[in-house]
Amino acid sequence: MPTVDLNADMGESFGPWTMGDDASLLSIVTSANIACGGHAGDADVMAATMTLAHANNVGIGAHPGFMDIAGFGRNRMSVPRGTLQNQIRYQVAASLGMARSVGATVRHLKLHGALANMASEDETLARDLYDAALSVAPDLIVMVLAATAQQDAVRALGCAWAGEIFADRAYNDDATLVDRSKPGAVIHDADLAGRRMVDMVQAGAIITESGKRIETQIDTICLHGDTAEAVEIAASVRQQLEAAGITLRTFEGHKG
């Protein structure tokens, strides 16, 4: 029977401002991508989220993005490559240190937002960013947007990786995500999200908006935490996967 991991982006609150229901999501997911202070989060939020994830036996990942708190990391930015690599190192190091302080470890890396989208289109950018992260933590499992330039980059680097698909996002025919500004880019129907994930995991393929099937490695499913129906979608996806006989567990990562 197939197995798959469920991950969610979290730790994205800032000071008194709250984003998402991390506590509820941590009772559903098997991996958590925790913001490192670049696009969202702060020291207190990171510590609290990692503590709760560790208590729930949820795998912890560093979730760096552009240094863009105001834009939530969703603005495409032009940053000198060396500076961008250092910003990734800075965020990953913060994640590693905070996890250690609460008795946890960071298992994986997942890029956030616009930076992730740009890396899914540009193998050289993806390789440079992953190389920067691995220079700080060589054993990280790199979570990649399946069947994109990100996957080409990890194969070139020879590092451990896991292929990711999205429960609440529509796909273009090149396996990239439909831009959020376009109608239908974000899926709000919890039942539909669950059915889509069962279909894709069973097919071992991304199914795009046009109906095209792109065969790929599916190790983990992203459940976004920043929409009003996030917990409902997460619960629906988990329930429908389990009903279909699909085992849920934290990914191990693989090479090649």
PASE-51500 format. One record per residue (C-alpha): residue in one letter; x, y, z. Coordinates in steps of 0.25 Angstrom, whole numbers, plus 5000, padded with zeros to 4 digits. Layout:
<sites>
AXYZ ...
</sites>
This chain:
<sites>
M500050005000 P500550144997 T501050235008 V501150385009 D501450495019 L500550615022 N501250755024 A500850895027 D501551025027 M501451085041 G502051175052 E501651295043 S501051385054 F501851505058 G501751575071 P500351595075 W499851565061 T499351425059 M499351345046 G498651205045 D498351105055 D499651025057 A499150945069 S498050885062 L498950855049 L499950795058 S498950685062 I498750655047 V500050665040 T501350585041 S502350695037 A502350845040 N503150945032 I503351055042 A503651195038 C505051255041 G504851395043 G505051435028 H503651445022 A502951425036 G503051375050 D503951425061 A504851365072 D503651335082 V502751285071 M503851195066 A504151135080 A502651115083 T502351045070 M503550955071 T503250915085 L501850875081 A502250805068 H503250725076 A502250695087 N501350635076 N502450555070 V502350635057 G503650645048 I504150795048 G504650865036 A505351005034 H504451085025 P505251205020 G504851305009 F505151445005 M505451545016 D504051605013 I503151615026 A502251725020 G502051645007 F501951505014 G503051455005 R502151454993 N502751574986 R503851534975 M505051604979 S506451624972 V507451594982 P508951574979 R509251424979 G510251434990 T509451514999 L508251424997 Q509051295000 N509551365013 Q508051395016 I507751255015 R508951215024 Y508451315034 Q507051265035 V507451115035 A508451135046 A507351205054 S506451085052 L507550985056 G507851065069 M506451085073 A506150945071 R507350895079 S506950985090 V505550925092 G506150775091 A505750755076 T506450745063 V506250805049 R506050685039 H505750765026 L505750895018 K504550955010 L504651085003 H503551185004 G502651264995 A503251344983 L504651284986 A504151144985 N503351184972 M504551244966 A505451124969 S504351034963 E504651104950 D506151124951 E507051004954 T508351084956 L507551174967 A507051044974 R508350984974 D509051104980 L507951124991 Y508050974995 D509550974994 A509551095004 A508551025014 L509350895013 S510650965016 V510050995030 A509350865032 P509850755022 D508850645026 L507550725023 I506550655014 V506150765004 M504650765001 V504450804986 L503250834978 A503150704970 A503550694955 T504050844955 A505450904954 Q505550884969 Q505550734967 D506650744956 A507550824966 V507450724977 R507850614968 A509050694963 L509450714977 G509250574981 C508650614994 A507450545001 W506150594996 A504650574997 G503550614986 E502450694990 I501050724984 F499950824989 A498650794994 D498050934992 R498750984979 A498450964964 Y499550924955 N500050974942 D500450864931 D501950884935 A501650844949 T501850984954 L500751044963 V499651134956 D499951274961 R499151314973 S498551444965 K497851354955 P496451294958 G496451154963 A497851154967 V497551124982 I496551014985 H495551044997 D494650924996 A495150825006 D494450705000 L495050734986 A496450754992 G496350614999 R495850544986 R496950614978 M498050564987 V497550414987 D497550424972 M498950474971 V499550384981 Q498950264975 A499350304961 G500750344966 A500550464957 I500250614958 I498850634951 T498850774945 E497650874942 S497650824928 G497550674932 K499050644929 R499750544937 I501150564941 E501750444947 T502650474959 Q503150434973 I502050474983 D502650474997 T501850585004 I500650665003 C500550815007 L499450865015 H499451015016 G499251075029 D498851215025 T497451205019 A496151215027 E495851065023 A497251015026 V496850915037 E495650865030 I496450835018 A497550765026 A496550685033 S495850645020 V497150605013 R497550515024 Q496250455026 Q496150425011 L497550375010 E497350275021 A495950235016 A496650195003 G497650105010 I498850205009 T499850205021 L500250335027 R501650355033 T502750445033 F503650435020 E505050375021 G505550445008 H506350374997 K507550404987 G507650394972 
</sites>
